[in-house]
Amino acid sequence: MMADAFRSFVGHEVVIDTHSSYIYIGMLVGVTDFTLDLRDVDVHDRSESTTTKEKYVMEARKYGVKKNRKGVTVRLDMVVSISNLEDIIEY
């Protein structure tokens, strides 16, 4: 099952890249067969910023997550990638 691949990220701050212009940075608190549930989330629309996605994520790693939502549910079919925020490498 696809959701099983995401369960190891529960309890960690993660970066979720999606098929849309949105990226999500926050604490993954739950996984269902169809969704990922996050808390204390920075929902960032890349189309409204001149900063590249990579630079934005590196700044979140360095300075902390700019929380603008208490909680967010992301559909699994929208997810392109997920990684732990602590695994982001600054260059």
Summary of the structure (lengths in Angstrom):
residues: 91
radius of gyration: 12.2
end to end distance: 35.0
largest distance: 37.1
contacts: 249
relative contact order: 0.28
helix: 31%
strand: 44%
